[in-house]
C-alpha cells in the first residue's frame, strides 16, 4: 500500500488558490452523513455529566434515582432518533422520480 502525504489523504488539491476566496480549498462535506442520534446521545451524556459535576461542586443535589433513569430515557430517545434517521434515509434512497 502506497503512503501519501497528509494533504493528499484528505482529498486536498496541490493548487489551493482555486475555488475559495481565502486561498485554500473548501472542506469536503461529503465524507460522512450527519447522524442526529449521536448528537442526541452526546448531549444527554453531557447533561448528566454536568449534573453530576454540579453535585460534586456542591451546587446541586442530584439523586441517582433521578439521574440514571433520565440517562436511560435520553439514550432511548437517541436510539429512536437513530432508527428514524436510518428508516428515512433508506426510504429516500429507494425513491425514484416519476418522470
HELIX and SHEET records of a PDB file:
HELIX    1   1 UNK A    6  UNK A    9  1                                   4    
HELIX    2   2 UNK A   36  UNK A   57  1                                  22    
HELIX    3   3 UNK A   64  UNK A   94  1                                  31    
END                                                                             
